[in-house]
C-alpha cells in the first residue's frame, strides 16, 4: 500500500450492450483520483432497455419486466440474496415512557426476536413518537452506528452491548458502552425538528443486526441464518452486511405495521454513509418504504461506480470485504464490467420519492457521481409521469433541486446536519401532503 493510498484509506475508514449514456473523457485514472479531468470515459447501462433488447416505454413494462431484471442484477452481483421474514419472529415492547425528553415524546423500546433459539440475535428498536401530534404519525427510520443511546441524551435508553474489533491485535470483544456515550451522535438525529413537524423517529443499532467488521457475521443475523440453513459457508451470492442491515430495517417496518401510533404507509427510510447505501438497498427491495433518503452514501450507494473518483470498487472491497456478496469482488478494479450501476439502484425506488444528498468537502464519496445517479434515474420516473431532479447540471451548493427525485450538495464535510434534516423534512411534508 503506497503512502498516498494509506493516508486516503485511513481517512475513509475513520468516516463514519444497449447503453446510451456516455460521460467523461480521458484515459483510465489511478486507483485514487480527485481530479475531475482524469475521470475516464464510461458508458452507463440503460435502465430502459431490457436484457433481451426490448425498450421500456411504459410503467407496466418497467414494473413487470425491467425492474425485476435490475433487482436481480444487484442481488446476484453486489448485495446478495436476503432471506424472507422469519416465521417465528416476535416483537416484545420492553419499555415505554410517555414523558420522555421532557414530555415531548413517548419513548418505546422494542426487542425484535428472529427465532426461539438462545443464539438468535435480538434487534433492539428505539422509537420516539411525538406526543403533540395526532396519531398515527409518519416516521423516519435509520440504522445508527454505535447504539440507540447515542442519538439522544436520554437516561432511559437501554445501553446495549457492542461487539468491537481491534485491528492491531486482530481480536474481538463484547463491551458495554459507558454512560458518557449517551447522546454522542445527537447532532445527527434532529429529534426536535422531526417532532415539531409531527414525525416519529426510530433507529436500530447496526451491531444488533451485524457488527461492522469482517468476522462480525458470526454474532449477527447472517451467522444465525447460515446456521439455521444447515450450512457453514456463504454462497457467492449470499447477502453481505449491507444486505443484513437493510433486512433489519424491513423487520422494523414489520413492527410498525402492528403499532397503532405509527402510520406504516408513510415511513421514510434514511441513512448516512454506509447506512445511506443500506437505505437505498432497503428501499429498492422493500416497496413498503414510502420515501428513500441517501445521505453522503458514496461508492456502493448513490455514486456511480464507473466514474473512478474518490472511493472505488477496489478500495471498498479491500477495506470492507463483508459489506457486499462475494461475487462483487470480481469487479474490484473492473467497475466497467458491472452489468448495472448505481443510477439504477436509485431508480429501483420509482415511482416513490427518493432523495440523494452530498457534502462539498466529502470528495471521497464523489458528490458529482451521486448527482449523476440521481439525474440518470430520471427517465424511469418519467414513465410514471414523475419529474426527476429537473436540472442537467449539478446545482450550486446549498440550493436543493428536484421533484420526486431530490438532490442537494451542502457546505461542509461527511456528516448529517440540521441543514440535511431540514431538506428531508420538507421533502417528506411535500410528498405526504403535510402543510403547504
C-alpha positions, -999 to +999 in steps of 0.1 A: +000+000+000+017+033-010+017+062+013-008+082-006-033+053-006-026+046+030-035+082+041-067+081+020-076+047+032-071+057+069-092+088+063-120+068+047-120+042+074-125+068+100-155+083+083-182+071+099-250-039-248-275-012-253-261+016-232-270+051-242-254+074-217-217+083-223-199+106-199-163+116-191-134+119-214-099+105-208-077+076-200-084+054-170-074+072-138-053+058-110-068+039-080-075+071-061-085+101-082-097+135-070-091+152-104-123+156-124-103+160-156-089+125-151-122+107-149-122+083-178-149+079-204-176+054-194-210+042-206-238+037-182-262+008-186-296+020-199-323+013-173-349+014-200-335-014-222-343-049-211-318-078-213-335-091-245-332-056-261-368-046-255-371-009-249-392+001-219-417+028-229-444+024-202-446+019-164-461-015-167-431-029-186-408-014-161-427-029-131-433-064-146-401-069-167-373-044-163-374-037-126-371-074-117-342-077-140-322-049-124-331-060-089-317-095-098-285-079-111-279-062-078-288-094-059-265-116-080-236-093-083-235-069-054-258-071-024-266-108-024-298-125-016-316-119+017-340-144+034-377-139+039-392-126+071-388-153+098-420-172+105-411-173+142-403-135+146-418-119+176-420-083+189-416-075+226-422-040+239-397-039+268-402-003+280-425+027+275-420+062+288-448+086+279-430+116+292-396+112+275-374+141+266-391+165+289-426+153+278-421+160+241-423+123+231-432+088+241-402+065+241-407+029+233-381+002+232-390-029+212-369-061+211-374-080+178-366-117+182-359-136+150-363-170+165-367-190+197-331-202+199-308-187+226-283-177+200-309-158+179-296-122+178-321-098+193-326-065+175-334-036+197-356-009+181-358+025+197-389+046+188-398+081+197-434+092+190-442+130+193-468+135+220-483+166+205-491+151+171-524+133+163-519+096+158-510+077+138-479+096+127-455+091+098-419+081+108-383+083+099-361+052+105-324+046+101-296+024+114-273+041+139-236+034+143-229+030+180-261+022+198-295+036+204-283+056+234-261+077+212-289+095+194-303+114+225-291+123+260-320+103+274-310+083+305-339+059+299-325+044+267-310+010+274-273+007+269-266-022+246-235-044+244-214-039+214-191-063+196-158-045+188-128-054+167-092-044+175-073-042+142-039-042+159-044-074+179-069-089+154-092-097+183-129-091+191-146-084+224-181-077+237-182-044+256-209-024+274-207+013+265-204+038+293-228+065+304-206+091+288-216+078+254-252+089+258-260+115+231-227+110+214-243+113+180-271+137+189-262+161+162-271+135+135-306+130+148-328+161+146-354+148+170-370+182+179-373+192+143-390+159+135-413+161+165-423+197+156-434+185+122-453+155+136-428+127+127-418+098+148-381+088+147-369+053+151-335+036+150-316+003+153-280-003+163-260-018+134-242-042+158-276-058+168-280-069+132-244-074+124-212-059+140-193-040+113-161-059+107-152-089+086-159-116+113-189-097+127-213-121+108-206-147+135-225-126+160-253-113+138-283-123+117-262-136+088-244-161+111-277-171+127-294-176+093-264-196+080-266-220+109-304-223+105-299-232+069-276-261+079-246-246+060-212-235+072-202-212+043-218-184+024-226-189-012-211-163-037-245-146-039-254-147-002-261-114+014-234-091+029-236-068+059-254-040+040-280-065+029-284-076+065-287-040+078-313-033+051-332-065+060-333-053+096-349-021+086-377-041+069-382-061+101-386-028+119-412-018+093-430-051+101-432-039+137-446-005+126-475-023+110-485-036+144-482-002+163-513+020+162-492+051+169-474+047+135-487+053+100-468+024+085-477+035+049-457+067+054-423+056+067-392+072+054-360+051+054-328+072+056-292+066+062-258+083+062-226+070+047-226+031+047-261+034+061-270+055+031-260+026+010-282+005+033-312+028+030-310+027-008-309-011-008-337-014+018-359+009-004-351-010-035-361-043-021-390-033+002-415-011-016-434-005+016-409+023+024-427+054+012-396+076+008-359+067+005-331+090+015-294+086+009-270+110+028-234+110+016-236+073+006-208+074-020-194+042-035-218+013-033-245+038-026-256+067-049-222+074-065-216+059-100-191+031-098-179+037-133-166+072-126-135+062-107-135+092-085-127+090-048-135+056-033-137+028-059-149-008-061-114-020-055-109+002-024-143-006-008-139-043-013-105-043+003-114-021+032-149-036+039-149-071+024-180-080+044-203-053+031-212-070-002-216-105-015-186-125-027-195-120-063-189-083-060-151-089-055-147-098-092-154-062-101-126-047-080-107-025-104-132-035-131-163-014-125-168-011-162-177-048-162-206-044-138-239-052-156-255-024-136-246+009-120-259+030-091-283+052-111-303+020-115-302+014-077-317+048-072-343+041-100-355+010-082-373+033-058-395+046-086-422+058-085-417+065-048-398+097-039-361+094-034-336+120-021-298+119-027-276+143-008-239+152-009-214+174+010-190+198-007-159+186+012-168+149+010-149+142-022-142+106-012-180+100-017-179+117-051-207+143-049-208+146-087-212+109-091-241+110-066-258+138-085-254+119-118-270+089-103-300+109-092-302+126-126-299+094-146-326+077-126-350+104-140-361+086-172-376+058-151-396+083-130-408+099-162-425+066-171-448+073-141-454+109-150-430+120-123-402+146-126-367+139-116-340+164-104-352+188-131-317+201-140-290+190-164-261+204-144-251+199-108-267+226-087-249+253-067-240+245-031-270+248-007-295+250-035-317+219-034-333+208-067-357+181-078-393+170-076-398+133-070-361+128-071-345+153-048-308+164-046-286+188-028-250+194-021-243+214+010-213+231+025-193+210+050-180+175+055-191+139+056-219+141+082-257+145+087-265+181+097-295+202+106-295+215+070-298+180+057-327+172+080-345+204+071-345+194+034-356+158+042-385+170+064-396+195+037-394+167+011-414+144+032-440+171+040-445+178+003-448+142-008-470+132+022-493+163+016-485+178+050-486+216+053-483+239+024 
